[in-house]
């Protein structure tokens, strides 16, 4: 299991997941359930200092998107 720190508008918390996709699924579900806005995830299990953001792509390129 990999460990991730999820940062939201109301603070941060830790989750364990089998993959990055599983971590995103859990993080977004908990944010939805608890009424928090997702900012990003961090994991020292995979690479030190690596941050995960939700992004979108259109004809102009890739950009970060906000949730909430």
PDB file of N, CA, C and O in Angstrom:
ATOM      1  N   UNK A   1       0.839  -1.185   0.000  1.00  0.00           N
ATOM      2  CA  UNK A   1       0.000   0.000   0.000  1.00  0.00           C
ATOM      3  C   UNK A   1       0.885   1.250   0.000  1.00  0.00           C
ATOM      4  O   UNK A   1       1.903   1.313   0.688  1.00  0.00           O
ATOM      5  N   UNK A   2       0.472   2.225  -0.779  1.00  0.00           N
ATOM      6  CA  UNK A   2       1.161   3.508  -0.842  1.00  0.00           C
ATOM      7  C   UNK A   2       0.453   4.499   0.071  1.00  0.00           C
ATOM      8  O   UNK A   2      -0.763   4.426   0.248  1.00  0.00           O
ATOM      9  N   UNK A   3       1.201   5.412   0.642  1.00  0.00           N
ATOM     10  CA  UNK A   3       0.618   6.424   1.523  1.00  0.00           C
ATOM     11  C   UNK A   3       0.615   7.769   0.814  1.00  0.00           C
ATOM     12  O   UNK A   3       1.593   8.147   0.168  1.00  0.00           O
ATOM     13  N   UNK A   4      -0.497   8.488   0.942  1.00  0.00           N
ATOM     14  CA  UNK A   4      -0.657   9.791   0.323  1.00  0.00           C
ATOM     15  C   UNK A   4      -1.169  10.786   1.351  1.00  0.00           C
ATOM     16  O   UNK A   4      -1.971  10.443   2.219  1.00  0.00           O
ATOM     17  N   UNK A   5      -0.701  12.016   1.244  1.00  0.00           N
ATOM     18  CA  UNK A   5      -1.220  13.109   2.055  1.00  0.00           C
ATOM     19  C   UNK A   5      -2.116  13.934   1.139  1.00  0.00           C
ATOM     20  O   UNK A   5      -1.674  14.400   0.089  1.00  0.00           O
ATOM     21  N   UNK A   6      -3.366  14.112   1.533  1.00  0.00           N
ATOM     22  CA  UNK A   6      -4.335  14.865   0.744  1.00  0.00           C
ATOM     23  C   UNK A   6      -4.498  16.240   1.378  1.00  0.00           C
ATOM     24  O   UNK A   6      -4.788  16.345   2.570  1.00  0.00           O
ATOM     25  N   UNK A   7      -4.313  17.291   0.591  1.00  0.00           N
ATOM     26  CA  UNK A   7      -4.466  18.655   1.081  1.00  0.00           C
ATOM     27  C   UNK A   7      -5.749  19.250   0.522  1.00  0.00           C
ATOM     28  O   UNK A   7      -6.012  19.176  -0.679  1.00  0.00           O
ATOM     29  N   UNK A   8      -6.543  19.839   1.406  1.00  0.00           N
ATOM     30  CA  UNK A   8      -7.824  20.427   1.034  1.00  0.00           C
ATOM     31  C   UNK A   8      -7.908  21.844   1.581  1.00  0.00           C
ATOM     32  O   UNK A   8      -6.970  22.335   2.210  1.00  0.00           O
ATOM     33  N   UNK A   9      -9.036  22.494   1.337  1.00  0.00           N
ATOM     34  CA  UNK A   9      -9.236  23.843   1.857  1.00  0.00           C
ATOM     35  C   UNK A   9      -9.390  23.859   3.375  1.00  0.00           C
ATOM     36  O   UNK A   9      -9.220  24.909   3.995  1.00  0.00           O
ATOM     37  N   UNK A  10      -9.705  22.727   3.982  1.00  0.00           N
ATOM     38  CA  UNK A  10      -9.931  22.660   5.427  1.00  0.00           C
ATOM     39  C   UNK A  10      -8.794  21.978   6.186  1.00  0.00           C
ATOM     40  O   UNK A  10      -8.901  21.782   7.396  1.00  0.00           O
ATOM     41  N   UNK A  11      -7.728  21.618   5.515  1.00  0.00           N
ATOM     42  CA  UNK A  11      -6.606  20.961   6.184  1.00  0.00           C
ATOM     43  C   UNK A  11      -6.024  19.845   5.341  1.00  0.00           C
ATOM     44  O   UNK A  11      -6.059  19.895   4.111  1.00  0.00           O
ATOM     45  N   UNK A  12      -5.489  18.839   6.010  1.00  0.00           N
ATOM     46  CA  UNK A  12      -4.900  17.706   5.293  1.00  0.00           C
ATOM     47  C   UNK A  12      -5.121  16.430   6.089  1.00  0.00           C
ATOM     48  O   UNK A  12      -5.359  16.472   7.296  1.00  0.00           O
ATOM     49  N   UNK A  13      -5.040  15.298   5.404  1.00  0.00           N
ATOM     50  CA  UNK A  13      -5.203  13.993   6.030  1.00  0.00           C
ATOM     51  C   UNK A  13      -4.474  12.954   5.200  1.00  0.00           C
ATOM     52  O   UNK A  13      -4.124  13.200   4.046  1.00  0.00           O
ATOM     53  N   UNK A  14      -4.249  11.798   5.790  1.00  0.00           N
ATOM     54  CA  UNK A  14      -3.502  10.718   5.144  1.00  0.00           C
ATOM     55  C   UNK A  14      -4.430   9.601   4.693  1.00  0.00           C
ATOM     56  O   UNK A  14      -5.404   9.275   5.371  1.00  0.00           O
ATOM     57  N   UNK A  15      -4.116   9.019   3.542  1.00  0.00           N
ATOM     58  CA  UNK A  15      -4.845   7.844   3.064  1.00  0.00           C
ATOM     59  C   UNK A  15      -3.833   6.816   2.569  1.00  0.00           C
ATOM     60  O   UNK A  15      -2.687   7.146   2.266  1.00  0.00           O
ATOM     61  N   UNK A  16      -4.274   5.583   2.496  1.00  0.00           N
ATOM     62  CA  UNK A  16      -3.484   4.507   1.899  1.00  0.00           C
ATOM     63  C   UNK A  16      -4.232   4.012   0.673  1.00  0.00           C
ATOM     64  O   UNK A  16      -5.457   3.889   0.689  1.00  0.00           O
ATOM     65  N   UNK A  17      -3.496   3.731  -0.384  1.00  0.00           N
ATOM     66  CA  UNK A  17      -4.113   3.267  -1.623  1.00  0.00           C
ATOM     67  C   UNK A  17      -3.156   2.328  -2.342  1.00  0.00           C
ATOM     68  O   UNK A  17      -1.955   2.313  -2.072  1.00  0.00           O
ATOM     69  N   UNK A  18      -3.706   1.552  -3.255  1.00  0.00           N
ATOM     70  CA  UNK A  18      -2.909   0.594  -4.022  1.00  0.00           C
ATOM     71  C   UNK A  18      -2.196   1.243  -5.205  1.00  0.00           C
ATOM     72  O   UNK A  18      -1.181   0.730  -5.677  1.00  0.00           O
ATOM     73  N   UNK A  19      -2.727   2.375  -5.689  1.00  0.00           N
ATOM     74  CA  UNK A  19      -2.136   3.054  -6.836  1.00  0.00           C
ATOM     75  C   UNK A  19      -2.499   4.533  -6.777  1.00  0.00           C
ATOM     76  O   UNK A  19      -3.279   4.959  -5.925  1.00  0.00           O
ATOM     77  N   UNK A  20      -1.928   5.302  -7.683  1.00  0.00           N
ATOM     78  CA  UNK A  20      -2.247   6.731  -7.751  1.00  0.00           C
ATOM     79  C   UNK A  20      -3.714   6.917  -8.131  1.00  0.00           C
ATOM     80  O   UNK A  20      -4.393   7.779  -7.573  1.00  0.00           O
ATOM     81  N   UNK A  21      -4.208   6.114  -9.078  1.00  0.00           N
ATOM     82  CA  UNK A  21      -5.613   6.220  -9.475  1.00  0.00           C
ATOM     83  C   UNK A  21      -6.544   5.914  -8.312  1.00  0.00           C
ATOM     84  O   UNK A  21      -7.547   6.601  -8.121  1.00  0.00           O
ATOM     85  N   UNK A  22      -6.220   4.895  -7.541  1.00  0.00           N
ATOM     86  CA  UNK A  22      -7.017   4.544  -6.370  1.00  0.00           C
ATOM     87  C   UNK A  22      -6.975   5.673  -5.341  1.00  0.00           C
ATOM     88  O   UNK A  22      -7.986   5.966  -4.703  1.00  0.00           O
ATOM     89  N   UNK A  23      -5.821   6.302  -5.176  1.00  0.00           N
ATOM     90  CA  UNK A  23      -5.691   7.416  -4.229  1.00  0.00           C
ATOM     91  C   UNK A  23      -6.553   8.596  -4.662  1.00  0.00           C
ATOM     92  O   UNK A  23      -7.223   9.207  -3.830  1.00  0.00           O
ATOM     93  N   UNK A  24      -6.545   8.927  -5.964  1.00  0.00           N
ATOM     94  CA  UNK A  24      -7.397  10.011  -6.458  1.00  0.00           C
ATOM     95  C   UNK A  24      -8.869   9.688  -6.213  1.00  0.00           C
ATOM     96  O   UNK A  24      -9.633  10.543  -5.767  1.00  0.00           O
ATOM     97  N   UNK A  25      -9.257   8.456  -6.505  1.00  0.00           N
ATOM     98  CA  UNK A  25     -10.652   8.053  -6.308  1.00  0.00           C
ATOM     99  C   UNK A  25     -11.058   8.232  -4.857  1.00  0.00           C
ATOM    100  O   UNK A  25     -12.107   8.809  -4.571  1.00  0.00           O
ATOM    101  N   UNK A  26     -10.236   7.742  -3.937  1.00  0.00           N
ATOM    102  CA  UNK A  26     -10.546   7.857  -2.511  1.00  0.00           C
ATOM    103  C   UNK A  26     -10.543   9.316  -2.056  1.00  0.00           C
ATOM    104  O   UNK A  26     -11.441   9.743  -1.331  1.00  0.00           O
ATOM    105  N   UNK A  27      -9.537  10.076  -2.479  1.00  0.00           N
ATOM    106  CA  UNK A  27      -9.433  11.478  -2.059  1.00  0.00           C
ATOM    107  C   UNK A  27     -10.642  12.284  -2.516  1.00  0.00           C
ATOM    108  O   UNK A  27     -11.211  13.048  -1.736  1.00  0.00           O
ATOM    109  N   UNK A  28     -11.035  12.118  -3.773  1.00  0.00           N
ATOM    110  CA  UNK A  28     -12.179  12.875  -4.283  1.00  0.00           C
ATOM    111  C   UNK A  28     -13.475  12.435  -3.621  1.00  0.00           C
ATOM    112  O   UNK A  28     -14.357  13.261  -3.386  1.00  0.00           O
ATOM    113  N   UNK A  29     -13.607  11.150  -3.316  1.00  0.00           N
ATOM    114  CA  UNK A  29     -14.813  10.673  -2.643  1.00  0.00           C
ATOM    115  C   UNK A  29     -14.907  11.245  -1.237  1.00  0.00           C
ATOM    116  O   UNK A  29     -15.970  11.714  -0.830  1.00  0.00           O
ATOM    117  N   UNK A  30     -13.791  11.212  -0.482  1.00  0.00           N
ATOM    118  CA  UNK A  30     -13.805  11.760   0.877  1.00  0.00           C
ATOM    119  C   UNK A  30     -14.051  13.267   0.860  1.00  0.00           C
ATOM    120  O   UNK A  30     -14.765  13.782   1.721  1.00  0.00           O
ATOM    121  N   UNK A  31     -13.473  13.982  -0.105  1.00  0.00           N
ATOM    122  CA  UNK A  31     -13.727  15.425  -0.220  1.00  0.00           C
ATOM    123  C   UNK A  31     -15.200  15.684  -0.494  1.00  0.00           C
ATOM    124  O   UNK A  31     -15.802  16.570   0.112  1.00  0.00           O
ATOM    125  N   UNK A  32     -15.783  14.910  -1.410  1.00  0.00           N
ATOM    126  CA  UNK A  32     -17.204  15.068  -1.717  1.00  0.00           C
ATOM    127  C   UNK A  32     -18.046  14.775  -0.481  1.00  0.00           C
ATOM    128  O   UNK A  32     -18.958  15.537  -0.158  1.00  0.00           O
ATOM    129  N   UNK A  33     -17.750  13.685   0.209  1.00  0.00           N
ATOM    130  CA  UNK A  33     -18.513  13.276   1.384  1.00  0.00           C
ATOM    131  C   UNK A  33     -18.440  14.311   2.503  1.00  0.00           C
ATOM    132  O   UNK A  33     -19.441  14.586   3.164  1.00  0.00           O
ATOM    133  N   UNK A  34     -17.249  14.885   2.716  1.00  0.00           N
ATOM    134  CA  UNK A  34     -17.033  15.797   3.835  1.00  0.00           C
ATOM    135  C   UNK A  34     -17.197  17.271   3.467  1.00  0.00           C
ATOM    136  O   UNK A  34     -17.037  18.138   4.326  1.00  0.00           O
ATOM    137  N   UNK A  35     -17.511  17.565   2.212  1.00  0.00           N
ATOM    138  CA  UNK A  35     -17.719  18.946   1.781  1.00  0.00           C
ATOM    139  C   UNK A  35     -16.440  19.776   1.744  1.00  0.00           C
ATOM    140  O   UNK A  35     -16.465  20.968   2.050  1.00  0.00           O
ATOM    141  N   UNK A  36     -15.327  19.154   1.371  1.00  0.00           N
ATOM    142  CA  UNK A  36     -14.047  19.856   1.295  1.00  0.00           C
ATOM    143  C   UNK A  36     -13.652  20.053  -0.166  1.00  0.00           C
ATOM    144  O   UNK A  36     -14.087  19.302  -1.039  1.00  0.00           O
ATOM    145  N   UNK A  37     -12.827  21.065  -0.428  1.00  0.00           N
ATOM    146  CA  UNK A  37     -12.315  21.322  -1.774  1.00  0.00           C
ATOM    147  C   UNK A  37     -10.924  20.708  -1.912  1.00  0.00           C
ATOM    148  O   UNK A  37     -10.015  21.052  -1.157  1.00  0.00           O
ATOM    149  N   UNK A  38     -10.759  19.808  -2.868  1.00  0.00           N
ATOM    150  CA  UNK A  38      -9.479  19.134  -3.121  1.00  0.00           C
ATOM    151  C   UNK A  38      -8.475  20.134  -3.690  1.00  0.00           C
ATOM    152  O   UNK A  38      -8.794  20.869  -4.624  1.00  0.00           O
ATOM    153  N   UNK A  39      -7.253  20.166  -3.126  1.00  0.00           N
ATOM    154  CA  UNK A  39      -6.183  21.001  -3.679  1.00  0.00           C
ATOM    155  C   UNK A  39      -5.169  20.129  -4.414  1.00  0.00           C
ATOM    156  O   UNK A  39      -4.992  20.274  -5.623  1.00  0.00           O
ATOM    157  N   UNK A  40      -4.498  19.220  -3.693  1.00  0.00           N
ATOM    158  CA  UNK A  40      -3.559  18.290  -4.325  1.00  0.00           C
ATOM    159  C   UNK A  40      -3.199  17.171  -3.359  1.00  0.00           C
ATOM    160  O   UNK A  40      -3.568  17.200  -2.184  1.00  0.00           O
ATOM    161  N   UNK A  41      -2.472  16.186  -3.875  1.00  0.00           N
ATOM    162  CA  UNK A  41      -1.984  15.059  -3.070  1.00  0.00           C
ATOM    163  C   UNK A  41      -0.467  15.043  -3.141  1.00  0.00           C
ATOM    164  O   UNK A  41       0.130  15.479  -4.125  1.00  0.00           O
ATOM    165  N   UNK A  42       0.146  14.534  -2.080  1.00  0.00           N
ATOM    166  CA  UNK A  42       1.596  14.342  -2.046  1.00  0.00           C
ATOM    167  C   UNK A  42       1.881  12.909  -1.626  1.00  0.00           C
ATOM    168  O   UNK A  42       1.114  12.305  -0.876  1.00  0.00           O
ATOM    169  N   UNK A  43       2.992  12.372  -2.117  1.00  0.00           N
ATOM    170  CA  UNK A  43       3.374  11.015  -1.728  1.00  0.00           C
ATOM    171  C   UNK A  43       4.884  10.908  -1.635  1.00  0.00           C
ATOM    172  O   UNK A  43       5.598  11.203  -2.593  1.00  0.00           O
ATOM    173  N   UNK A  44       5.363  10.485  -0.481  1.00  0.00           N
ATOM    174  CA  UNK A  44       6.780  10.172  -0.335  1.00  0.00           C
ATOM    175  C   UNK A  44       7.032   8.705  -0.652  1.00  0.00           C
ATOM    176  O   UNK A  44       8.184   8.282  -0.756  1.00  0.00           O
ATOM    177  N   UNK A  45       5.956   7.917  -0.806  1.00  0.00           N
ATOM    178  CA  UNK A  45       6.095   6.490  -1.112  1.00  0.00           C
ATOM    179  C   UNK A  45       6.627   6.275  -2.524  1.00  0.00           C
ATOM    180  O   UNK A  45       7.363   5.320  -2.774  1.00  0.00           O
ATOM    181  N   UNK A  46       6.260   7.152  -3.438  1.00  0.00           N
ATOM    182  CA  UNK A  46       6.635   6.979  -4.843  1.00  0.00           C
ATOM    183  C   UNK A  46       7.895   7.789  -5.159  1.00  0.00           C
ATOM    184  O   UNK A  46       8.890   7.241  -5.632  1.00  0.00           O
ATOM    185  N   UNK A  47       7.843   9.075  -4.900  1.00  0.00           N
ATOM    186  CA  UNK A  47       8.993   9.951  -5.136  1.00  0.00           C
ATOM    187  C   UNK A  47       8.909  11.119  -4.159  1.00  0.00           C
ATOM    188  O   UNK A  47       7.842  11.700  -3.964  1.00  0.00           O
ATOM    189  N   UNK A  48       9.995  11.444  -3.575  1.00  0.00           N
ATOM    190  CA  UNK A  48      10.018  12.505  -2.570  1.00  0.00           C
ATOM    191  C   UNK A  48       9.629  13.848  -3.192  1.00  0.00           C
ATOM    192  O   UNK A  48      10.199  14.266  -4.199  1.00  0.00           O
ATOM    193  N   UNK A  49       8.660  14.507  -2.581  1.00  0.00           N
ATOM    194  CA  UNK A  49       8.254  15.832  -3.028  1.00  0.00           C
ATOM    195  C   UNK A  49       7.348  15.854  -4.246  1.00  0.00           C
ATOM    196  O   UNK A  49       7.067  16.928  -4.778  1.00  0.00           O
ATOM    197  N   UNK A  50       6.883  14.696  -4.702  1.00  0.00           N
ATOM    198  CA  UNK A  50       6.020  14.646  -5.874  1.00  0.00           C
ATOM    199  C   UNK A  50       4.602  15.037  -5.487  1.00  0.00           C
ATOM    200  O   UNK A  50       4.055  14.516  -4.515  1.00  0.00           O
ATOM    201  N   UNK A  51       3.999  15.961  -6.249  1.00  0.00           N
ATOM    202  CA  UNK A  51       2.634  16.410  -5.977  1.00  0.00           C
ATOM    203  C   UNK A  51       1.741  16.030  -7.150  1.00  0.00           C
ATOM    204  O   UNK A  51       2.163  16.071  -8.306  1.00  0.00           O
ATOM    205  N   UNK A  52       0.507  15.663  -6.840  1.00  0.00           N
ATOM    206  CA  UNK A  52      -0.471  15.280  -7.855  1.00  0.00           C
ATOM    207  C   UNK A  52      -1.592  16.304  -7.874  1.00  0.00           C
ATOM    208  O   UNK A  52      -2.188  16.595  -6.837  1.00  0.00           O
ATOM    209  N   UNK A  53      -1.883  16.853  -9.053  1.00  0.00           N
ATOM    210  CA  UNK A  53      -2.953  17.823  -9.234  1.00  0.00           C
ATOM    211  C   UNK A  53      -3.918  17.280 -10.281  1.00  0.00           C
ATOM    212  O   UNK A  53      -3.538  16.473 -11.129  1.00  0.00           O
ATOM    213  N   UNK A  54      -5.159  17.726 -10.215  1.00  0.00           N
ATOM    214  CA  UNK A  54      -6.100  17.421 -11.289  1.00  0.00           C
ATOM    215  C   UNK A  54      -5.861  18.422 -12.408  1.00  0.00           C
ATOM    216  O   UNK A  54      -5.752  19.623 -12.161  1.00  0.00           O
ATOM    217  N   UNK A  55      -5.780  17.931 -13.629  1.00  0.00           N
ATOM    218  CA  UNK A  55      -5.523  18.792 -14.776  1.00  0.00           C
ATOM    219  C   UNK A  55      -6.542  18.503 -15.868  1.00  0.00           C
ATOM    220  O   UNK A  55      -7.146  17.432 -15.924  1.00  0.00           O
ATOM    221  N   UNK A  56      -6.706  19.481 -16.718  1.00  0.00           N
ATOM    222  CA  UNK A  56      -7.574  19.322 -17.883  1.00  0.00           C
ATOM    223  C   UNK A  56      -6.770  19.733 -19.112  1.00  0.00           C
ATOM    224  O   UNK A  56      -5.803  20.488 -19.013  1.00  0.00           O
ATOM    225  N   UNK A  57      -7.177  19.232 -20.252  1.00  0.00           N
ATOM    226  CA  UNK A  57      -6.481  19.579 -21.486  1.00  0.00           C
ATOM    227  C   UNK A  57      -7.499  20.048 -22.512  1.00  0.00           C
ATOM    228  O   UNK A  57      -8.538  19.416 -22.709  1.00  0.00           O
ATOM    229  N   UNK A  58      -7.193  21.152 -23.157  1.00  0.00           N
ATOM    230  CA  UNK A  58      -8.019  21.613 -24.268  1.00  0.00           C
ATOM    231  C   UNK A  58      -7.081  21.916 -25.440  1.00  0.00           C
ATOM    232  O   UNK A  58      -5.907  21.549 -25.405  1.00  0.00           O
ATOM    233  N   UNK A  59      -7.587  22.575 -26.460  1.00  0.00           N
ATOM    234  CA  UNK A  59      -6.754  22.816 -27.638  1.00  0.00           C
ATOM    235  C   UNK A  59      -5.600  23.786 -27.368  1.00  0.00           C
ATOM    236  O   UNK A  59      -4.687  23.902 -28.185  1.00  0.00           O
ATOM    237  N   UNK A  60      -5.635  24.484 -26.227  1.00  0.00           N
ATOM    238  CA  UNK A  60      -4.575  25.433 -25.885  1.00  0.00           C
ATOM    239  C   UNK A  60      -3.510  24.832 -24.975  1.00  0.00           C
ATOM    240  O   UNK A  60      -2.468  25.452 -24.761  1.00  0.00           O
ATOM    241  N   UNK A  61      -3.746  23.647 -24.439  1.00  0.00           N
ATOM    242  CA  UNK A  61      -2.753  23.002 -23.590  1.00  0.00           C
ATOM    243  C   UNK A  61      -3.348  22.435 -22.315  1.00  0.00           C
ATOM    244  O   UNK A  61      -4.565  22.303 -22.187  1.00  0.00           O
ATOM    245  N   UNK A  62      -2.471  22.101 -21.370  1.00  0.00           N
ATOM    246  CA  UNK A  62      -2.872  21.491 -20.105  1.00  0.00           C
ATOM    247  C   UNK A  62      -2.845  22.554 -19.019  1.00  0.00           C
ATOM    248  O   UNK A  62      -1.933  23.380 -18.975  1.00  0.00           O
ATOM    249  N   UNK A  63      -3.831  22.536 -18.152  1.00  0.00           N
ATOM    250  CA  UNK A  63      -3.887  23.488 -17.047  1.00  0.00           C
ATOM    251  C   UNK A  63      -4.519  22.822 -15.834  1.00  0.00           C
ATOM    252  O   UNK A  63      -5.276  21.862 -15.973  1.00  0.00           O
ATOM    253  N   UNK A  64      -4.212  23.327 -14.650  1.00  0.00           N
ATOM    254  CA  UNK A  64      -4.790  22.801 -13.418  1.00  0.00           C
ATOM    255  C   UNK A  64      -6.237  23.250 -13.320  1.00  0.00           C
ATOM    256  O   UNK A  64      -6.588  24.355 -13.733  1.00  0.00           O
ATOM    257  N   UNK A  65      -7.061  22.389 -12.776  1.00  0.00           N
ATOM    258  CA  UNK A  65      -8.464  22.739 -12.571  1.00  0.00           C
ATOM    259  C   UNK A  65      -8.761  22.719 -11.087  1.00  0.00           C
ATOM    260  O   UNK A  65      -8.152  21.959 -10.334  1.00  0.00           O
ATOM    261  N   UNK A  66      -9.687  23.545 -10.670  1.00  0.00           N
ATOM    262  CA  UNK A  66     -10.107  23.580  -9.276  1.00  0.00           C
ATOM    263  C   UNK A  66     -11.350  22.736  -9.080  1.00  0.00           C
ATOM    264  O   UNK A  66     -12.170  22.597  -9.988  1.00  0.00           O
ATOM    265  N   UNK A  67     -11.479  22.190  -7.923  1.00  0.00           N
ATOM    266  CA  UNK A  67     -12.652  21.404  -7.564  1.00  0.00           C
ATOM    267  C   UNK A  67     -13.404  22.191  -6.503  1.00  0.00           C
ATOM    268  O   UNK A  67     -12.805  22.690  -5.551  1.00  0.00           O
ATOM    269  N   UNK A  68     -14.696  22.299  -6.666  1.00  0.00           N
ATOM    270  CA  UNK A  68     -15.486  22.953  -5.620  1.00  0.00           C
ATOM    271  C   UNK A  68     -16.101  24.241  -6.049  1.00  0.00           C
ATOM    272  O   UNK A  68     -16.789  24.889  -5.260  1.00  0.00           O
TER     273      UNK A  68
END
